[in-house]
Amino acid sequence: MINIAQFDNTYARLPERFYAQIPPTAVSDPKLIKLNEKLAIELGFDVGQLTSKDGVAILAGNELAEGSEPLAMAYAGQQFGSWVPQLGDGRAVLLGEVNAPELGRRDIQLKGSGPTPFSRMGDGRAWLGPVMREYIVSEAMAALGIPTTRALAMVTTGDDIMREEILPGAILTRIAKSHLRVGTFQYFAARRDSEGSKLLADYAIDRLYPDCKNSEHPYKDLLQSVVSAQAYLVAQWMGVGFIHGVMNTDNVSIAGETIDYGPCAFMDDFHPDRVFSSIDQTGRYAFSNQPRIAHWNLVQFAQAILSLLGKTEEEAVAVAQAVIDTYPSLYHQAWLDVFRAKLGLSLAEDDDETLVNDLLKAMTNEGADFTLTFRALTSQDQVELGAQFQNRTDIDPWLVEWRARLERENRDVAETRKSMKAQNPAFIPRTHLIERSIKHGLEGDFSTMERLIETLSKPYDDQPENIDFMHAPTQAEQVPYTFCGT
């Protein structure tokens, strides 16, 4: 075994019914295509070790690092509202945990590392496209300042993967505060395993929300912490036009991180009911539905830990309801905070929500690009705004109201513009750019991907040399649907 880090695997110390112990399945010819060197250093890894032959073997699952205790986590979930009593890591293996000097405790997981007992007839593998997409989007989210899992590395496997066609295999090394999901708690609740539910909740408190530990009502506070984290997270998504695509309960991290980048997308032209996922036929996870679905998912979490919330069912339900009822106001305030900041507003006025909604309506009517519209407002560039609003009927009266509102802030204009630039990215991982990167990657050329990742690492900066990555797609470049890729 190779020593690349000091592992401390707390999840492996839980009872065996929480997971299946299983090593990754070896691949034929692993090659490193991308290492996130900055993240590697923050995690306490040696970059030279990770890029060596032995390091790549670990990232591919061909060798185990010293101290690693690989396992596949058990969980259940509601997928598009339908209950599935057993899901689990069907194509991922948790190698273990490291207590990083800068980041704190983090999970190290391989995705696409072969079949597990939870694979449900699947091959447990991933092909190159989804691995590249998750790397690009998760690292872009991190640069935007939105809580997210991270990507440490991508390797190709040298093995073919059969999907609709034969495709090259790949593995992603994913980093997370924790891989605990709402579905993890549902797994034990569905089995009426009260001991397992309590062990899991205690573990979650120790790992993620230690302030709850000495509370008079630790499990109530755990629920409140998760509710607050999700309200904040979804408000951040709404502020950048992000659509997750599959907000199933098994894709909801109780750590408050964005997790599982399948058929996700950032909107180009704005519409509140935009759907990209090819499997979301009813629009359940449309952009405008995300806050409501988050609320629904939190209800499922509350139900999963109900036995811990009171001595009687009546008491537990009352406690759960009281906490769940805080979500709408928490989300609403977080959403207002996000959009006030995007519009350069530091003070609160009663009509601010109307001001935001009037802009979004104008954008909907004109099909204005979400990112480019808000970026243009940072400089009030009439040319850029004109490109988004050719019919000025809605936007011109709105601009008059907004400018009057800014004057009441009594702030320096330069200071306001600077603060707005820090809230309105110029660069997002547009789907057509990701697809272009994947296309070139399948041809063996990763230079487009490299340049895109570098550009997205500084999303709020003006980067004239990368202006082509700022543009909305042409009609020919538009990608109407995204696919899970599993």
C-alpha positions as CSV (number, residue, x, y, z in Angstrom):
1,M,0.0,0.0,0.0
2,I,1.1,3.6,-0.8
3,N,1.0,6.3,1.9
4,I,-0.5,9.5,0.4
5,A,-2.4,10.8,3.4
6,Q,-3.2,10.2,7.0
7,F,-6.7,8.6,6.7
8,D,-9.1,8.7,9.6
9,N,-12.2,6.8,8.5
10,T,-15.0,7.6,10.9
11,Y,-17.8,6.3,8.7
12,A,-16.1,2.9,8.6
13,R,-16.5,2.7,12.4
14,L,-20.3,2.6,12.1
15,P,-22.0,-0.8,12.1
16,E,-21.7,-2.9,9.0
17,R,-25.3,-2.4,7.9
18,F,-24.4,1.3,7.1
19,Y,-22.3,0.2,4.1
20,A,-20.7,-2.6,2.1
21,Q,-17.0,-3.0,2.4
22,I,-15.7,-3.3,-1.2
23,P,-12.6,-2.2,-3.0
24,P,-12.7,-0.4,-6.4
25,T,-12.4,-2.6,-9.4
26,A,-9.1,-2.3,-11.3
27,V,-9.0,-0.8,-14.7
28,S,-6.7,-1.7,-17.6
29,D,-4.7,1.4,-18.5
30,P,-5.3,4.4,-16.2
31,K,-4.1,7.8,-17.4
32,L,-4.3,11.1,-15.4
33,I,-6.1,13.8,-17.5
34,K,-6.5,16.4,-14.8
35,L,-5.4,17.0,-11.2
36,N,-6.7,19.9,-9.2
37,E,-3.3,20.8,-7.7
38,K,-4.6,23.7,-5.6
39,L,-7.2,21.5,-4.0
40,A,-4.7,18.7,-3.5
41,I,-2.4,21.0,-1.6
42,E,-5.3,22.3,0.6
43,L,-6.2,18.6,1.4
44,G,-2.6,18.0,2.5
45,F,-1.6,15.8,-0.5
46,D,1.7,15.8,-2.2
47,V,1.1,16.7,-5.8
48,G,4.2,14.8,-7.0
49,Q,2.9,11.7,-5.3
50,L,-0.5,12.0,-6.9
51,T,0.9,12.5,-10.4
52,S,3.3,9.5,-10.0
53,K,2.4,6.1,-11.4
54,D,1.5,4.9,-7.9
55,G,-0.7,8.0,-7.3
56,V,-2.6,7.6,-10.6
57,A,-3.1,3.9,-9.7
58,I,-4.8,5.0,-6.5
59,L,-7.0,7.6,-8.3
60,A,-8.0,4.8,-10.8
61,G,-8.8,2.3,-8.0
62,N,-6.0,-0.1,-9.1
63,E,-4.2,0.3,-5.7
64,L,-5.3,1.3,-2.3
65,A,-3.7,4.0,-0.3
66,E,-2.4,3.1,3.1
67,G,-5.1,3.6,5.7
68,S,-7.9,3.6,3.1
69,E,-11.0,1.5,4.1
70,P,-13.0,1.5,0.9
71,L,-16.8,1.1,1.2
72,A,-20.1,1.8,-0.6
73,M,-22.6,3.7,1.4
74,A,-26.2,2.5,1.8
75,Y,-29.1,4.8,1.3
76,A,-32.6,5.0,-0.1
77,G,-34.5,7.8,-1.7
78,Q,-37.5,9.3,-3.6
79,Q,-36.7,9.6,-7.3
80,F,-39.0,12.0,-9.0
81,G,-41.4,11.4,-6.1
82,S,-41.3,7.6,-6.3
83,W,-40.0,5.7,-3.3
84,V,-37.0,3.4,-3.8
85,P,-36.2,1.6,-0.6
86,Q,-32.6,0.7,-1.5
87,L,-30.2,2.7,-3.7
88,G,-26.7,3.2,-2.3
89,D,-23.4,3.9,-4.0
90,G,-23.9,1.8,-7.1
91,R,-20.8,3.2,-9.0
92,A,-18.8,4.9,-6.2
93,V,-16.5,3.9,-3.5
94,L,-15.6,6.0,-0.5
95,L,-11.9,5.5,0.0
96,G,-11.9,7.2,3.4
97,E,-11.5,10.6,5.1
98,V,-8.7,13.0,5.6
99,N,-8.6,15.7,8.2
100,A,-7.2,18.5,6.0
101,P,-5.1,21.3,7.6
102,E,-7.0,24.0,5.6
103,L,-10.4,22.4,4.9
104,G,-11.1,20.2,7.8
105,R,-12.5,16.7,7.5
106,R,-13.3,15.6,3.9
107,D,-14.4,12.4,2.2
108,I,-12.4,11.1,-0.7
109,Q,-14.6,9.2,-3.1
110,L,-14.0,7.5,-6.5
111,K,-17.0,7.8,-8.9
112,G,-17.1,5.3,-11.7
113,S,-14.9,2.8,-9.8
114,G,-16.9,-0.4,-10.6
115,P,-19.9,-2.4,-9.4
116,T,-20.9,-2.6,-5.7
117,P,-23.7,-4.5,-4.0
118,F,-25.9,-1.5,-4.7
119,S,-25.4,-1.3,-8.4
120,R,-28.8,-2.8,-9.3
121,M,-27.6,-4.6,-12.5
122,G,-25.4,-1.6,-13.5
123,D,-21.8,-1.8,-14.5
124,G,-20.6,0.7,-11.8
125,R,-18.7,2.7,-14.4
126,A,-18.7,6.2,-15.8
127,W,-17.8,7.4,-19.2
128,L,-15.6,10.4,-19.9
129,G,-18.4,12.9,-20.6
130,P,-20.2,13.0,-17.2
131,V,-16.8,12.9,-15.4
132,M,-15.6,16.0,-17.3
133,R,-19.0,17.7,-16.7
134,E,-18.9,17.1,-13.0
135,Y,-15.3,18.3,-12.7
136,I,-16.0,21.5,-14.7
137,V,-19.3,22.4,-13.0
138,S,-18.4,21.5,-9.4
139,E,-15.2,23.5,-9.6
140,A,-17.0,26.4,-11.3
141,M,-19.6,26.4,-8.4
142,A,-16.7,26.5,-5.9
143,A,-15.2,29.5,-7.6
144,L,-18.7,31.2,-7.6
145,G,-18.7,30.7,-3.8
146,I,-21.6,28.3,-3.8
147,P,-21.3,25.3,-1.4
148,T,-20.5,22.2,-3.4
149,T,-18.6,18.9,-3.6
150,R,-15.3,19.3,-5.2
151,A,-13.3,17.5,-7.9
152,L,-9.8,16.4,-7.2
153,A,-8.9,14.4,-10.3
154,M,-10.0,12.8,-13.5
155,V,-8.5,9.7,-15.0
156,T,-9.3,7.7,-18.1
157,T,-9.4,3.9,-17.6
158,G,-8.4,2.5,-20.9
159,D,-11.7,0.5,-20.9
160,D,-14.7,0.9,-23.1
161,I,-18.1,1.7,-21.6
162,M,-21.3,0.6,-23.3
163,R,-24.1,3.2,-23.2
164,E,-26.0,4.2,-26.3
165,E,-22.7,3.6,-27.9
166,I,-19.2,2.5,-26.9
167,L,-17.5,5.3,-25.0
168,P,-14.2,5.7,-23.1
169,G,-14.3,5.0,-19.4
170,A,-13.2,7.5,-16.7
171,I,-13.2,8.0,-13.0
172,L,-13.7,11.1,-10.9
173,T,-12.2,11.7,-7.5
174,R,-14.8,13.6,-5.6
175,I,-14.3,15.5,-2.3
176,A,-17.1,16.3,0.1
177,K,-17.7,17.5,3.6
178,S,-19.7,14.4,3.9
179,H,-21.7,12.1,1.5
180,L,-24.6,11.8,4.0
181,R,-27.9,12.4,2.1
182,V,-31.5,12.8,3.1
183,G,-31.8,9.3,1.5
184,T,-29.3,7.9,4.0
185,F,-31.7,8.7,6.9
186,Q,-34.6,7.4,4.9
187,Y,-32.8,4.1,4.5
188,F,-32.9,3.5,8.3
189,A,-36.3,5.0,8.9
190,A,-37.9,2.7,6.2
191,R,-36.4,-0.3,8.0
192,R,-37.7,1.0,11.4
193,D,-34.1,0.8,12.6
194,S,-34.4,3.3,15.4
195,E,-30.9,2.4,16.7
196,G,-29.4,3.0,13.2
197,S,-31.3,6.3,12.9
198,K,-29.9,7.6,16.2
199,L,-26.4,6.4,15.4
200,L,-26.6,8.2,12.0
201,A,-28.0,11.4,13.5
202,D,-25.3,11.4,16.2
203,Y,-22.7,10.9,13.6
204,A,-24.1,13.8,11.5
205,I,-24.0,16.1,14.5
206,D,-20.4,15.1,15.4
207,R,-19.3,15.4,11.8
208,L,-21.2,18.4,10.4
209,Y,-23.0,20.3,13.1
210,P,-21.1,20.0,16.4
211,D,-22.8,23.0,17.9
212,C,-25.9,20.9,18.2
213,K,-24.2,18.3,20.4
214,N,-24.6,20.2,23.7
215,S,-28.0,21.5,22.9
216,E,-31.1,20.8,25.0
217,H,-32.7,19.4,21.8
218,P,-29.8,18.2,19.5
219,Y,-32.0,16.5,16.9
220,K,-34.3,19.4,16.6
221,D,-31.2,21.6,16.1
222,L,-29.9,19.1,13.5
223,L,-33.1,19.4,11.6
224,Q,-32.9,23.2,11.8
225,S,-29.3,23.3,10.7
226,V,-30.1,21.2,7.6
227,V,-33.2,23.3,6.8
228,S,-31.1,26.5,7.1
229,A,-28.3,25.1,4.9
230,Q,-30.7,24.0,2.2
231,A,-32.5,27.4,2.2
232,Y,-29.2,29.2,1.7
233,L,-28.0,26.8,-0.9
234,V,-31.0,26.9,-3.2
235,A,-31.2,30.7,-3.0
236,Q,-27.5,30.7,-4.2
237,W,-28.5,28.4,-7.1
238,M,-31.4,30.8,-8.1
239,G,-28.9,33.7,-8.1
240,V,-26.8,32.2,-10.8
241,G,-29.5,30.6,-12.9
242,F,-28.5,27.0,-12.0
243,I,-30.8,24.1,-12.5
244,H,-29.8,20.9,-10.6
245,G,-32.1,18.7,-12.7
246,V,-32.5,15.8,-10.3
247,M,-33.4,17.0,-6.8
248,N,-34.2,13.5,-5.6
249,T,-33.8,12.9,-1.9
250,D,-30.8,10.7,-2.5
251,N,-29.2,13.8,-4.2
252,V,-29.7,16.1,-1.3
253,S,-26.6,16.5,1.0
254,I,-27.4,17.3,4.6
255,A,-24.1,19.1,4.6
256,G,-25.7,21.8,2.5
257,E,-23.4,21.2,-0.5
258,T,-24.5,20.9,-4.1
259,I,-24.0,17.2,-5.0
260,D,-24.4,14.9,-8.0
261,Y,-24.0,16.9,-11.2
262,G,-26.0,14.9,-13.6
263,P,-28.3,16.6,-16.1
264,C,-27.6,20.0,-14.5
265,A,-27.3,23.3,-16.5
266,F,-26.9,27.0,-16.1
267,M,-29.6,29.0,-18.0
268,D,-28.7,31.1,-21.0
269,D,-31.9,32.9,-21.9
270,F,-34.1,33.3,-18.8
271,H,-37.4,31.6,-18.2
272,P,-38.6,30.6,-14.8
273,D,-40.0,27.3,-15.9
274,R,-36.8,26.2,-17.8
275,V,-36.1,22.5,-17.7
276,F,-33.0,20.9,-19.2
277,S,-33.0,17.3,-17.9
278,S,-34.1,14.8,-20.5
279,I,-35.6,12.6,-17.8
280,D,-37.7,15.4,-16.2
281,Q,-40.7,15.0,-18.4
282,T,-43.1,16.8,-16.1
283,G,-40.9,19.8,-15.1
284,R,-40.8,18.6,-11.4
285,Y,-37.3,20.0,-11.1
286,A,-37.7,23.1,-13.3
287,F,-35.8,26.2,-12.2
288,S,-38.8,27.9,-10.5
289,N,-39.8,24.7,-8.7
290,Q,-36.4,24.2,-6.9
291,P,-37.3,26.2,-3.8
292,R,-40.6,24.2,-3.4
293,I,-38.9,20.9,-4.0
294,A,-36.2,21.7,-1.5
295,H,-39.0,22.3,1.0
296,W,-40.6,18.9,0.1
297,N,-37.2,17.1,0.5
298,L,-36.8,18.7,3.9
299,V,-40.2,17.3,5.0
300,Q,-38.9,13.8,4.0
301,F,-35.8,14.4,6.1
302,A,-37.9,15.5,9.1
303,Q,-40.1,12.4,8.7
304,A,-37.0,10.2,8.6
305,I,-35.8,11.4,12.0
306,L,-39.2,11.8,13.5
307,S,-38.5,9.1,16.1
308,L,-35.7,11.3,17.5
309,L,-37.8,14.5,17.8
310,G,-40.1,13.7,20.7
311,K,-41.2,11.2,23.3
312,T,-44.5,10.7,21.5
313,E,-45.5,10.9,17.9
314,E,-47.7,13.9,18.5
315,E,-44.8,15.8,20.2
316,A,-42.4,14.7,17.4
317,V,-44.7,15.9,14.7
318,A,-45.2,19.3,16.4
319,V,-41.4,19.8,16.7
320,A,-40.8,18.8,13.1
321,Q,-43.6,21.0,11.8
322,A,-42.3,24.0,13.7
323,V,-38.8,23.6,12.2
324,I,-40.0,22.9,8.7
325,D,-42.3,25.9,8.8
326,T,-39.2,28.1,9.2
327,Y,-38.0,27.2,5.7
328,P,-40.2,29.6,3.6
329,S,-39.0,32.7,5.5
330,L,-35.4,31.5,5.6
331,Y,-35.4,30.8,1.9
332,H,-37.2,34.1,1.1
333,Q,-34.8,36.1,3.1
334,A,-31.8,34.3,1.5
335,W,-33.2,34.9,-2.0
336,L,-33.8,38.6,-1.3
337,D,-30.3,38.9,0.1
338,V,-28.8,37.3,-3.1
339,F,-30.8,39.5,-5.5
340,R,-30.4,42.7,-3.5
341,A,-26.6,42.2,-3.7
342,K,-26.8,41.5,-7.4
343,L,-28.6,44.8,-7.9
344,G,-26.1,46.7,-5.7
345,L,-28.5,47.2,-2.8
346,S,-27.1,47.1,0.7
347,L,-30.2,48.4,2.5
348,A,-33.7,46.8,2.7
349,E,-36.8,48.5,1.3
350,D,-40.3,47.0,1.2
351,D,-40.6,47.1,-2.6
352,D,-37.3,45.4,-3.3
353,E,-38.9,42.1,-4.1
354,T,-41.2,43.7,-6.6
355,L,-38.1,45.4,-8.2
356,V,-36.4,42.0,-8.6
357,N,-39.5,40.3,-9.9
358,D,-40.2,43.1,-12.4
359,L,-36.7,42.6,-13.8
360,L,-37.1,38.8,-14.1
361,K,-40.4,39.3,-15.8
362,A,-38.8,41.7,-18.3
363,M,-36.0,39.1,-18.9
364,T,-38.6,36.4,-19.5
365,N,-40.5,38.5,-22.0
366,E,-37.4,39.3,-24.0
367,G,-35.6,36.0,-23.5
368,A,-32.7,37.9,-22.0
369,D,-29.6,36.0,-21.1
370,F,-29.6,35.6,-17.3
371,T,-25.8,36.0,-16.7
372,L,-25.2,38.7,-19.3
373,T,-28.1,40.8,-18.2
374,F,-26.9,41.0,-14.6
375,R,-23.3,41.5,-15.7
376,A,-24.4,44.4,-17.9
377,L,-26.1,46.1,-15.0
378,T,-22.8,46.3,-13.1
379,S,-21.6,48.9,-15.6
380,Q,-25.0,49.9,-16.9
381,D,-23.6,49.3,-20.4
382,Q,-26.4,50.3,-22.8
383,V,-25.0,48.3,-25.7
384,E,-24.9,45.1,-23.6
385,L,-28.3,45.8,-22.2
386,G,-29.6,46.6,-25.7
387,A,-28.4,43.2,-26.9
388,Q,-30.6,41.6,-24.3
389,F,-33.6,43.9,-24.5
390,Q,-34.3,44.9,-28.1
391,N,-37.8,45.9,-27.1
392,R,-37.3,48.5,-24.4
393,T,-40.9,48.6,-23.2
394,D,-40.3,46.7,-20.0
395,I,-36.6,47.4,-19.3
396,D,-36.5,51.2,-19.6
397,P,-39.2,52.0,-16.9
398,W,-37.5,49.4,-14.7
399,L,-34.1,51.1,-15.1
400,V,-35.6,54.4,-14.0
401,E,-37.0,52.7,-10.8
402,W,-33.7,50.9,-10.2
403,R,-31.6,54.0,-10.5
404,A,-33.9,55.9,-8.2
405,R,-33.5,53.0,-5.7
406,L,-29.7,53.1,-6.0
407,E,-29.7,56.8,-5.2
408,R,-31.5,56.1,-2.0
409,E,-28.6,53.9,-1.0
410,N,-26.4,57.0,-0.8
411,R,-23.3,54.9,-1.7
412,D,-20.4,55.8,-3.9
413,V,-21.1,54.7,-7.5
414,A,-17.7,53.1,-7.9
415,E,-18.2,51.2,-4.7
416,T,-21.6,50.0,-5.8
417,R,-20.3,48.8,-9.2
418,K,-17.4,47.0,-7.5
419,S,-19.8,45.2,-5.1
420,M,-22.1,44.3,-8.0
421,K,-19.2,42.8,-10.0
422,A,-18.4,40.6,-7.1
423,Q,-22.0,39.2,-7.2
424,N,-22.6,38.9,-10.9
425,P,-20.3,36.5,-12.7
426,A,-19.1,37.2,-16.3
427,F,-18.4,33.5,-16.8
428,I,-20.5,30.4,-16.0
429,P,-20.1,26.8,-17.2
430,R,-22.5,27.2,-20.2
431,T,-23.7,23.9,-21.5
432,H,-22.5,24.4,-25.0
433,L,-19.0,25.0,-23.8
434,I,-19.1,21.9,-21.7
435,E,-20.3,19.9,-24.6
436,R,-17.5,21.4,-26.8
437,S,-15.0,20.4,-24.2
438,I,-16.3,16.8,-24.1
439,K,-16.4,16.6,-27.8
440,H,-12.7,17.6,-28.0
441,G,-11.9,15.3,-25.0
442,L,-13.3,12.3,-26.9
443,E,-10.9,13.2,-29.7
444,G,-8.0,13.2,-27.2
445,D,-7.7,17.0,-27.0
446,F,-8.2,18.4,-23.5
447,S,-7.0,21.9,-24.2
448,T,-10.5,23.3,-24.5
449,M,-11.4,21.8,-21.1
450,E,-8.2,23.1,-19.5
451,R,-8.9,26.7,-20.8
452,L,-12.5,26.5,-19.7
453,I,-11.6,25.4,-16.2
454,E,-9.0,28.1,-15.9
455,T,-11.5,30.8,-17.1
456,L,-14.2,29.6,-14.7
457,S,-11.8,29.7,-11.8
458,K,-12.0,33.5,-11.9
459,P,-15.7,34.0,-12.8
460,Y,-16.1,37.6,-11.5
461,D,-13.0,38.9,-13.3
462,D,-13.0,40.7,-16.7
463,Q,-11.1,38.3,-18.9
464,P,-10.9,39.9,-22.4
465,E,-8.7,37.2,-23.6
466,N,-11.5,34.7,-22.9
467,I,-14.4,36.8,-24.1
468,D,-15.6,33.9,-26.4
469,F,-16.4,31.9,-23.2
470,M,-18.6,34.7,-22.0
471,H,-20.9,34.8,-25.0
472,A,-24.3,33.1,-25.0
473,P,-24.6,30.2,-27.5
474,T,-25.6,30.9,-31.1
475,Q,-28.8,29.2,-32.2
476,A,-26.7,26.3,-33.7
477,E,-24.8,25.9,-30.4
478,Q,-27.8,25.7,-28.1
479,V,-28.2,22.5,-26.1
480,P,-31.9,22.0,-25.3
481,Y,-31.5,18.8,-23.2
482,T,-29.0,17.4,-20.8
483,F,-28.5,13.8,-19.9
484,C,-27.6,12.0,-16.7
485,G,-24.9,10.0,-18.4
486,T,-25.0,7.1,-16.0
